Structures are given as C-alpha cells and as structure tokens.
Amino acid sequence: MTFQEPAGATPLDPDERQGLKYDHITTRGELDELEQANIEQGLAWASRRRRRDVFDDAFIRRLHKELFGDVWTWAGEYRQTEKNIGIDPLQIPEQMRVLLGNARYWAENGIFSPLEAAARFHHRMVQIHPFPNGNGRHARIAADIMLEEVYEHPPVEWANGFDLQADNERRQAYIAALRAADGEDFAPLLSFVGTVEPTS
C-alpha cells in the first residue's frame, strides 16, 4: 500500500500498516474517508458517555480506540516504535501521566485560561505522540472534551471552516504553531486557538 502523507503527518511503519483492518484501502484519500467515519462514531460515543475523568490515562486510550478502532487493530495502544517525531516510546506511559497530572493541576488551580490550558495540553500530547497514528486529531478532540467538561468552555475552532487534514494555509499555520511551541514560543499556538497573551 502506498500513501502520500500530508505535510506534518507521520509515516506508518510496515507493522503498523499491517494493522489496517481493510485490505481494499489503497489510497490516502480512501483511508481518510474511513477514518473520518470512525471519528464521527467516536465523537458520538464521547458525547453520550457518562462524564468521566478526562485526566485519566485509561480514558485517553479509550478515546483513541473509539476514534480509530474500526480502522486500526492497534487503536488505543501506545506506540512501541520510534517515529520521526515524538518521544522515546518507553517514556510514553510516564510522560502521559505527567501531562495529565499537570493538566489537572492547571484546572484545579486556575493556572491558565481555558484556551491556553487547551493549547498547552494539546501541544504536549502531540509532542509526546503517544499513538502510532491519529495523534493530532485525537489530541484536538481530547482538548475540546477538556474545555467542555472541565472548563465549561466552547471547543476550539481548529479548522475555522477549512478541512484541517487537507494541505491548506490553516493546516500550515497549525503545524508552524506547534513547532514554535516546541521551542517554548506559545504565542502562535495561542493565537491559533483564539487567545493571544500567554499567562506566563
């Protein structure tokens, strides 16, 4: 199977591609359609579930499984392989616990505004890159769930009327903002999500 990966997307290794549940998928476009249908089902699951702790590791993994589990056998499982981005896979469980603990602390102590907390939560999860694929979409949805359920704040307008998965200016701005945040410059990401000044 040969996929043309959009800019900023993570190539799958052969073992992970073997986790694809549908043999007839041959193009990235077909895969995107399949994943989008699964994501819509996952969003429906998230909206009808009883509210649970978004800062729980089991919920984060379950969310990924609900969003991608109809497409990939490894959905909801932390990656075991190195990627061109992301931390050492052996560090993923511990670093996810640190992130979730930090995010809980931010919320309980009013450290950041809701949008800044969501931006920082999203950025660090993408930086950790816990899953073989789907990290950006999963982290955006997790951040929105946090906003709605913890902060009682509307979700981020990530796409702003565009298809964020498509190769367009909005996606390029998003990737650039994440890379700036990698260097501790959060201003572009905060601007992207709709807030401007960092709290600290």
ROTI-85943 format. One line per 2 residues: number of its first residue (from 1); their letters; for each residue x, y, z of N, C-alpha, C. Coordinates in steps of 0.2 Angstrom, whole numbers, plus 5000, padded with zeros to 4 digits. Atoms other than C-alpha are relative to their C-alpha. Layout:
BEGIN
NUM) A) X,Y,Z,X,Y,Z,X,Y,Z | ...
This chain:
BEGIN
1) MT) 5004,4994,5000,5000,5000,5000,5004,5006,5000 | 4996,4994,5001,5007,5017,4995,4996,5006,5002
3) FQ) 5004,4994,4998,5001,5033,5004,5004,5006,4999 | 4997,4993,5001,5005,5051,5000,4998,5003,5007
5) EP) 5001,4997,4993,5007,5058,5018,4999,5008,4999 | 5000,4993,5000,5001,5076,5020,5006,5003,5004
7) AG) 4995,4997,4996,5014,5088,5027,4999,5000,5008 | 5001,5001,4992,5017,5085,5046,4997,4994,5002
9) AT) 5003,5006,4998,5009,5068,5045,5006,4995,5001 | 4995,5005,4998,5018,5053,5052,5000,4994,4996
11) PL) 5000,5006,5004,5023,5039,5041,4999,4994,5005 | 5001,5006,4996,5017,5022,5047,5006,4995,4998
13) DP) 4995,5005,5002,5030,5008,5048,4996,4994,4998 | 5003,5006,5003,5026,4991,5040,4995,4996,5004
15) DE) 5004,5003,4995,5020,4983,5056,4993,5003,5001 | 5006,4996,4999,5008,4997,5059,4995,5000,4994
17) RQ) 5005,5000,5006,5001,4997,5041,4997,4993,5000 | 5003,5007,5000,4998,4978,5044,4994,5000,5005
19) GL) 5006,4999,4996,4985,4984,5057,4994,5003,4997 | 5006,4997,5004,4974,4991,5044,4995,4994,4999
21) KY) 5005,5005,5000,4958,4981,5045,4996,4999,4993 | 5003,5000,5007,4953,4984,5027,5005,4999,4995
23) DH) 4995,5001,5005,4963,4976,5013,4998,5004,4994 | 5001,4996,5007,4954,4986,4999,5002,5007,5000
25) IT) 4997,4993,5000,4961,5003,5005,5006,5000,4997 | 4994,5000,5004,4974,5008,4993,5003,5007,5000
27) TR) 4998,4993,5000,4975,5027,4994,4999,5004,5007 | 5000,4996,4994,4977,5040,5007,4993,5003,5001
29) GE) 5007,4997,5000,4960,5048,5002,4995,4995,5003 | 5005,5006,4997,4951,5031,5005,5001,4999,5007
31) LD) 4999,5001,4993,4959,5029,5022,4998,5006,5004 | 5002,4994,4996,4955,5047,5027,4992,5000,5000
33) EL) 5008,5000,5000,4936,5044,5022,4998,4995,5006 | 5001,5005,4995,4937,5028,5033,5001,5002,5007
35) EQ) 4998,4998,4994,4945,5036,5047,4995,5005,5002 | 5005,4995,4998,4933,5051,5047,4993,4997,5002
37) AN) 5006,5004,4997,4918,5039,5048,5001,4998,5007 | 4998,5003,4993,4926,5031,5063,5000,5006,5005
39) IE) 4999,4994,4995,4930,5048,5071,4993,5002,5001 | 5007,4998,4999,4911,5053,5069,4997,4995,5005
41) QG) 5003,5005,4995,4906,5037,5078,5003,5001,5007 | 4997,4998,4994,4919,5041,5091,4998,5006,5004
43) LA) 5003,4994,4997,4913,5058,5094,4993,4999,5003 | 5007,5002,4997,4895,5051,5096,5001,4996,5007
45) WA) 4999,5004,4994,4902,5039,5109,5002,5005,5006 | 4997,4996,4995,4911,5053,5118,4994,5005,5003
47) SR) 5005,4996,4998,4895,5064,5118,4995,4997,5005 | 5005,5003,4997,4884,5051,5125,5002,4996,5006
49) RR) 4998,5004,4994,4895,5043,5138,4999,5004,5007 | 5000,4996,4994,4894,5047,5156,5006,5003,5001
51) RR) 4994,4997,5000,4906,5060,5160,5005,4997,5005 | 4995,5003,4996,4922,5053,5166,5006,5004,5001
53) DV) 4994,4995,4999,4939,5060,5171,5004,5000,4994 | 4996,4999,5006,4947,5067,5156,5007,5000,5001
55) FD) 4993,5000,4998,4963,5067,5165,5002,4993,5002 | 4999,5007,4998,4963,5048,5167,5003,4997,4993
57) DA) 4997,5003,5006,4975,5038,5156,4996,4995,4996 | 5004,5004,5003,4963,5025,5153,4995,5003,4995
59) FI) 5005,4997,5004,4950,5037,5146,5004,5003,4993 | 4996,4997,5006,4964,5045,5134,5001,4994,4995
61) RR) 4999,5006,5005,4967,5027,5127,4994,4998,4997 | 5006,5002,5002,4949,5023,5126,4997,5005,4995
63) LH) 5002,4995,5005,4945,5039,5117,5004,4998,4993 | 4996,5002,5006,4959,5034,5104,4997,4994,4997
65) KE) 5003,5006,5003,4951,5017,5102,4993,5001,4997 | 5006,4998,5003,4934,5024,5099,5000,5004,4994
67) LF) 4999,4996,5006,4940,5036,5086,5003,4996,4994 | 4996,5003,5006,4951,5024,5076,4999,4992,5000
69) GD) 5000,5007,4999,4947,5006,5082,4996,4996,4995 | 5003,5003,5006,4936,5002,5067,5005,4999,4994
71) VW) 4995,5000,5005,4951,5005,5056,5006,4997,5001 | 4994,5003,4998,4966,5000,5065,5000,4995,5006
73) TW) 5000,5005,4995,4970,4985,5076,5003,5003,5006 | 4996,4997,4994,4982,4995,5087,4997,5006,5003
75) AG) 5003,4994,4997,4970,5009,5091,4999,5000,5007 | 5000,5000,4993,4971,5014,5109,5006,4997,5004
77) EY) 4994,5003,4997,4988,5006,5112,5005,5005,4999 | 4994,4995,5001,5003,5017,5115,5005,4996,4995
79) RQ) 4995,5003,5005,5016,5015,5101,5006,4997,5003 | 4994,5004,4998,5031,5003,5103,5006,5002,4996
81) TE) 4995,4999,5004,5041,5010,5089,5002,5008,5000 | 4997,4993,5001,5052,5026,5086,4997,5003,4994
83) KN) 5003,4996,5005,5045,5040,5075,5005,5006,4998 | 4996,4994,5001,5052,5055,5066,4998,5006,5005
85) IG) 5002,4995,4995,5043,5065,5079,4998,4996,5006 | 5002,5003,4994,5038,5061,5097,5006,4997,5004
87) ID) 4995,5003,4996,5047,5054,5112,5002,4993,5000 | 4999,5007,4999,5055,5038,5116,4994,4996,5002
89) PL) 5006,5004,4998,5041,5025,5116,5000,4997,5007 | 5000,5003,4993,5047,5018,5133,4998,5005,5005
91) QI) 5002,4995,4996,5044,5035,5140,4993,5002,5000 | 5007,4998,5001,5026,5037,5134,4995,4999,5006
93) PE) 5005,5000,4994,5016,5030,5149,5002,5005,5005 | 4998,4996,4994,5026,5040,5162,4998,5007,4998
95) QM) 5001,4993,5003,5025,5056,5151,4993,5002,4999 | 5007,4999,5001,5007,5054,5148,4997,5001,5007
97) RV) 5002,4999,4993,5004,5053,5167,5002,5007,5003 | 4998,4994,4998,5014,5068,5170,4996,5006,4997
99) LL) 5005,4995,5003,5004,5078,5157,4993,5000,5003 | 5006,5000,4997,4988,5073,5164,4999,5002,5007
101) GN) 5000,4997,4994,4993,5077,5181,5001,5007,5000 | 4999,4993,5000,4999,5094,5176,4993,5003,4998
103) AR) 5006,4997,5003,4983,5097,5166,4995,5001,5006 | 5004,4999,4994,4973,5093,5182,5001,5005,5004
105) YW) 4998,4995,4996,4983,5104,5192,4998,5007,4997 | 5002,4993,5003,4981,5119,5180,4992,5001,5001
107) AE) 5007,4999,5000,4962,5116,5180,4998,5002,5008 | 5002,4999,4993,4961,5115,5199,5002,5006,5003
109) NG) 4996,4994,4997,4972,5130,5202,4999,5006,4996 | 5001,4995,5004,4966,5141,5188,5007,5003,4997
111) IF) 4994,4998,5003,4984,5142,5181,5000,5004,4994 | 5001,4997,5007,4979,5146,5163,4993,5001,4999
113) SP) 5007,5000,5003,4964,5152,5154,4998,4994,4997 | 5003,5007,5003,4953,5138,5147,5004,4999,4993
115) LE) 4997,5001,5007,4960,5141,5129,5008,4999,5001 | 4993,5001,4999,4978,5142,5135,5001,4993,5003
117) AA) 4999,5007,4997,4976,5126,5145,4999,4995,4995 | 5001,5004,5005,4969,5118,5130,5005,4999,4995
119) AR) 4994,4999,5004,4983,5124,5119,5006,4996,5002 | 4994,5003,4997,4996,5118,5131,4999,4992,5000
121) FH) 5001,5007,4999,4988,5101,5134,5000,4997,4993 | 4999,5003,5007,4986,5098,5115,5007,5000,4998
123) HR) 4993,5000,5003,5003,5103,5111,5005,4995,5003 | 4996,5005,4997,5011,5092,5124,4998,4993,4998
125) MV) 5002,5007,5002,5001,5077,5119,5002,4998,4993 | 4997,5001,5007,5006,5079,5101,5007,4999,5000
127) QI) 4993,5000,5000,5024,5082,5106,5002,4993,5003 | 4999,5007,4998,5023,5065,5116,4999,4995,4994
129) HP) 5002,5004,5005,5015,5057,5101,4999,4993,5002 | 5001,5006,4996,5008,5043,5111,4998,4994,4995
131) FP) 5002,5005,5004,5000,5033,5097,5003,4999,4993 | 4997,5000,5007,5006,5026,5080,4997,5005,4995
133) NG) 5003,4996,5004,4994,5037,5071,4994,5004,5003 | 5006,4997,4998,4980,5049,5073,5001,5005,5006
135) NG) 4998,4997,4994,4989,5059,5086,4997,5007,5000 | 5002,4993,5001,4984,5077,5080,4992,5000,5001
137) RH) 5008,5000,5000,4965,5073,5078,4998,4998,5007 | 5001,5003,4993,4965,5063,5095,5001,5006,5005
139) AR) 4999,4995,4995,4973,5077,5104,4996,5006,5000 | 5005,4994,5001,4962,5091,5097,4993,4998,5003
141) IA) 5006,5002,4997,4947,5081,5102,5000,4999,5008 | 4999,5001,4993,4954,5077,5119,5000,5007,5004
143) AD) 5000,4993,4997,4957,5096,5122,4993,5003,5000 | 5007,4998,5001,4940,5100,5116,4995,4997,5006
145) IM) 5004,5004,4994,4932,5087,5129,5002,5004,5006 | 4998,4997,4994,4943,5095,5142,4997,5007,5001
147) LE) 5003,4993,5000,4937,5113,5138,4993,4999,5002 | 5007,5001,4999,4919,5107,5138,4998,4998,5007
149) EV) 5002,5003,4994,4919,5096,5153,5003,5003,5006 | 4996,4997,4994,4932,5104,5165,4999,5007,5000
151) YE) 5000,4993,5000,4931,5122,5160,4993,5003,4998 | 5007,4998,5003,4913,5123,5153,5001,5006,4995
153) HP) 4998,4995,5005,4920,5132,5138,4999,4997,4993 | 5001,5003,5006,4916,5130,5120,5007,4997,4997
155) PV) 4994,5002,5003,4928,5120,5109,5004,5005,4996 | 4996,4996,5004,4942,5127,5099,4998,4999,4993
157) EW) 5002,5001,5007,4938,5131,5081,5007,4999,4996 | 4994,5002,5003,4953,5121,5075,5000,5001,4992
159) AN) 5000,5000,5007,4948,5120,5057,4998,5007,4997 | 5002,4993,5002,4940,5138,5056,4997,5000,4993
161) GF) 5003,5001,5007,4929,5132,5041,5004,4996,4995 | 4996,5003,5005,4943,5123,5032,5000,4992,5002
163) DL) 4999,5007,4998,4947,5104,5032,5007,5000,5002 | 4993,4999,4998,4962,5104,5043,5005,4995,4998
165) QA) 4996,5006,5003,4968,5087,5036,5003,5002,4993 | 4998,4998,5007,4969,5095,5019,5007,5004,5000
167) DN) 4994,4996,5001,4985,5104,5013,4998,5007,4999 | 5002,4993,5002,4980,5122,5015,5003,5004,5005
169) ER) 4997,4995,4996,4985,5138,5024,4999,4999,5007 | 5002,5001,4993,4976,5134,5040,5004,4994,5003
171) RQ) 4996,5006,4997,4985,5117,5042,5007,5002,5001 | 4993,4998,5000,5002,5125,5038,5001,5005,5006
173) AY) 5000,4996,4994,4998,5138,5052,5000,4996,5006 | 5000,5005,4994,4994,5124,5064,5006,4997,5001
175) IA) 4993,5003,5000,5010,5115,5060,5005,5004,5003 | 4995,4995,4998,5020,5130,5062,4999,5002,5007
177) AL) 5001,4998,4993,5012,5135,5078,5002,4994,5005 | 4998,5005,4995,5015,5118,5086,5008,5000,5000
179) RA) 4992,5000,5000,5034,5119,5080,5002,5006,5004 | 4998,4994,4996,5035,5136,5088,5000,4998,5008
181) AD) 5001,5002,4993,5028,5129,5104,5005,4995,5003 | 4995,5005,4998,5041,5115,5104,5006,5004,5002
183) GE) 4994,4995,4998,5054,5130,5106,4998,5004,5006 | 5003,4996,4994,5043,5137,5121,4997,5006,4997
185) DF) 5003,4994,5002,5036,5150,5110,4992,4998,4998 | 5007,5002,5000,5017,5148,5113,4996,5005,4996
187) AP) 5004,4995,5003,5011,5164,5105,4996,4998,4994 | 5004,5002,5006,5007,5157,5088,4995,4995,5001
189) LL) 5005,5005,4999,4998,5142,5095,4994,5004,5004 | 5005,4997,4997,4988,5153,5107,4996,5005,4995
191) SF) 5004,4996,5005,4983,5165,5093,4996,4995,4995 | 5004,5004,5004,4978,5150,5083,4994,4997,5003
193) VG) 5006,5002,4997,4966,5144,5096,4995,5005,5002 | 5004,4994,4998,4959,5161,5099,5001,5004,5006
195) TV) 4998,4996,4995,4968,5168,5113,5007,5003,4998 | 4994,4997,5003,4984,5179,5112,5005,5000,5005
197) EP) 4994,4999,4995,4994,5183,5128,5001,4993,5004 | 4999,5006,4995,5002,5168,5137,5000,5003,5007
199) TS) 5000,4998,4993,4999,5168,5156,5007,5001,5003 | 4993,5000,4998,5017,5165,5159,5005,4999,4995
